[in-house]
Amino acid sequence: MKLVKVTCELKYLERLKVLAGYEAIYMDLLKKKPESPSKWITPGLRLEDKDKRRLMVIDPMRSVIDIEEPPNIGFCRDSVMQFFKSLDSRVGIPQIARYGLRSTWLQEYEGNFKDLLDKCKQSIFGASSLVEGVDDVSASFDYYINDGKKLSVTTGPMRIEQLKNQFLVFEPQSLPMLFLYVDVDLGDTVTKLFSSQHLRDVFDKAIEEGEKLSSQVNTEIGRKQ
């Protein structure tokens, strides 16, 4: 399976300090709390690194980095750690509500879409009459690990146009026209202070599970003739 995208998102229990400061000024001047702070506080910062195919977003209640068609896993890990290290050193990352890391994998399919669709139908749903006449299909599975961690897996047949329109920021460079799509999302919702080591552990665990589960899905669907 080919790794085509990594997304790391931290969701916060409170706004970033630099944006919380705006709210404090509002309260100083108007002597009341803002009714809808999300409407008047600047949404955040969006950075597009086209050369390295990275998108970084810093919003009041979350920050996220997307990496598309990475050269290797080490590049993804270094990019994630660098981004959040810079953010924490400059403005301070608040208490974390959720660590999330998604890895997106695909396996090229050399037949036609209908053949791949039929393989997915048979492998996932068996002889169910509910899927006999459908023109597309996807399936999602949740795996609860422990300590607030959950794995969510989404899979199905996909054409490059759908991937471009729904999931990619940058124009793809070397992706096939038709493939089996597998998305693995690891979420860690145990509330805690930000830790670079914990972020690295989440990254490594998510990639490990992404490699394993995407391979399992590909093997299982590939068995269907």
C-alpha positions in Angstrom: 0.0 0.0 0.0 1.2 3.5 -0.8 1.1 6.2 1.8 -0.4 9.3 0.1 -1.4 11.6 2.9 -0.9 12.2 6.6 -3.0 14.6 8.7 -2.2 15.5 12.3 -4.7 17.6 14.3 -4.6 18.8 17.9 -8.0 20.0 19.3 -7.9 22.2 22.4 -10.0 22.7 25.5 -9.5 26.4 25.3 -8.3 29.0 22.7 -4.7 29.5 21.9 -3.2 32.2 24.2 -2.6 34.7 21.3 -6.3 34.6 20.5 -7.4 34.4 24.1 -5.6 37.8 24.5 -8.0 39.3 21.9 -10.9 38.2 24.1 -9.3 39.7 27.2 -9.0 43.1 25.4 -12.6 42.9 24.4 -13.7 42.3 28.0 -11.4 45.1 29.2 -12.9 47.6 26.8 -16.6 46.6 26.7 -16.8 45.1 30.2 -18.5 42.0 29.1 -17.7 38.6 27.5 -18.1 38.3 23.8 -21.4 36.5 22.8 -19.9 34.8 19.7 -16.1 35.0 19.9 -15.7 32.7 16.8 -17.4 35.4 14.7 -15.1 38.3 15.6 -11.8 36.6 16.5 -9.7 36.1 13.4 -10.2 32.5 12.4 -6.5 31.8 12.3 -3.5 31.3 10.1 -3.3 29.1 6.9 0.1 28.3 5.4 0.5 26.5 2.1 4.0 25.0 1.5 3.6 24.0 -2.1 7.2 22.9 -2.6 6.9 20.3 0.2 3.1 19.7 -0.4 2.2 20.7 3.2 -0.8 22.7 4.5 -0.7 24.1 8.0 -3.7 25.7 9.8 -3.7 27.4 13.2 -7.2 28.1 14.4 -8.4 29.2 17.8 -9.5 25.8 19.0 -7.3 23.5 16.8 -4.2 23.2 14.7 -3.6 20.8 11.9 -0.9 19.9 9.4 -1.6 18.0 6.1 1.2 16.3 4.2 0.4 15.0 0.7 2.5 12.4 -1.3 5.3 12.5 1.2 8.7 11.1 0.2 8.8 8.9 3.3 7.4 8.4 6.8 10.4 10.1 8.4 9.6 13.3 6.5 6.1 13.2 7.9 7.2 12.7 11.4 9.8 15.5 11.2 7.2 17.9 9.7 4.6 17.1 12.4 7.1 17.6 15.2 8.6 20.8 13.8 5.2 22.4 13.3 3.8 21.8 16.8 7.2 22.5 18.4 7.2 25.9 16.7 3.6 26.6 17.7 4.2 25.6 21.3 7.3 27.7 21.7 5.7 30.8 20.1 2.3 30.9 21.7 1.9 27.9 24.0 -0.3 25.0 23.1 -3.3 24.8 25.5 -4.5 21.6 27.2 -5.3 19.0 24.6 -8.8 17.6 24.1 -7.8 15.2 21.3 -4.7 14.1 19.5 -5.6 12.8 16.0 -3.6 11.4 13.3 -4.9 10.1 10.0 -2.9 8.2 7.4 -4.4 7.6 3.9 -3.2 4.7 1.8 -4.1 3.4 -1.6 -3.4 0.3 -3.8 -3.6 0.7 -7.5 -6.1 -1.4 -9.3 -5.5 -2.3 -13.0 -9.0 -3.5 -13.8 -12.1 -1.3 -14.2 -14.1 0.4 -11.5 -17.0 -2.1 -11.6 -14.7 -5.0 -10.9 -13.1 -3.3 -7.9 -16.5 -2.3 -6.7 -17.8 -5.9 -6.9 -14.7 -7.1 -4.9 -15.4 -4.6 -2.2 -19.1 -5.5 -2.1 -18.4 -9.2 -1.8 -15.6 -8.8 0.8 -17.3 -6.3 3.0 -21.0 -7.1 2.7 -21.1 -10.6 1.3 -24.3 -11.6 -0.5 -26.4 -8.8 0.9 -29.2 -7.6 -1.4 -28.8 -4.1 0.0 -25.7 -3.5 -2.1 -26.5 -5.4 -5.3 -27.6 -2.3 -7.3 -25.4 0.4 -5.7 -23.0 2.3 -7.9 -20.4 3.0 -5.2 -19.7 1.7 -1.7 -17.6 2.6 1.3 -17.3 1.0 4.7 -16.2 2.3 8.1 -15.0 0.3 11.1 -14.2 1.5 14.7 -11.7 -0.3 17.0 -11.6 0.8 20.6 -8.1 0.3 22.0 -7.8 1.6 25.6 -7.0 4.8 27.5 -9.3 6.9 25.3 -7.8 5.7 22.0 -9.9 4.7 19.1 -9.1 3.6 15.5 -11.5 4.4 12.7 -10.9 2.7 9.3 -12.7 3.8 6.1 -12.3 1.9 2.8 -13.7 1.6 -0.6 -13.0 1.8 -4.4 -12.0 5.3 -5.6 -11.1 7.1 -8.7 -8.4 9.9 -8.8 -11.1 12.6 -9.4 -12.8 11.8 -6.2 -9.6 11.9 -4.2 -8.7 15.2 -5.8 -12.0 16.8 -5.2 -12.7 15.6 -1.6 -9.3 15.0 0.0 -6.3 16.7 -1.6 -5.2 20.3 -1.5 -2.4 20.1 -4.1 -2.5 18.7 -7.6 -1.4 15.0 -7.4 2.0 14.2 -9.0 2.2 10.4 -9.4 -1.1 8.8 -8.3 -3.0 6.1 -10.3 -6.4 6.6 -11.9 -8.2 3.8 -9.9 -7.4 2.3 -6.6 -8.5 0.8 -3.3 -8.7 3.6 -0.7 -8.0 3.0 3.0 -8.0 5.8 5.6 -6.9 5.0 9.2 -7.6 7.6 11.9 -6.2 7.2 15.4 -7.8 9.4 18.0 -6.5 9.9 21.6 -9.1 11.8 23.7 -7.5 11.5 27.2 -7.3 15.2 28.2 -3.7 16.1 28.9 -1.1 18.8 28.6 0.8 19.0 25.4 3.8 16.7 25.2 6.2 16.3 22.3 6.9 12.8 23.4 3.3 11.9 23.5 2.7 13.4 20.1 5.6 11.3 18.7 4.1 8.2 20.3 0.7 8.9 18.8 2.3 9.5 15.4 4.3 6.2 15.5 1.3 4.2 16.8 -1.0 5.7 14.1 1.4 4.9 11.3 2.0 1.4 12.6 -1.7 0.7 12.7 -2.2 2.4 9.3 0.4 0.1 7.7 -1.1 -3.0 9.3 -4.8 -2.3 8.7 -4.4 -1.0 5.2 -2.5 -4.1 4.3 -5.1 -6.3 5.9 -7.9 -4.6 4.0 -6.0 -4.9 0.7 -5.3 -8.6 1.3 -8.9 -9.4 2.2 -10.4 -7.6 -0.8 -7.8 -9.0 -3.1 -8.9 -12.5 -2.3 -12.3 -11.9 -3.8 -12.4 -13.0 -7.5 
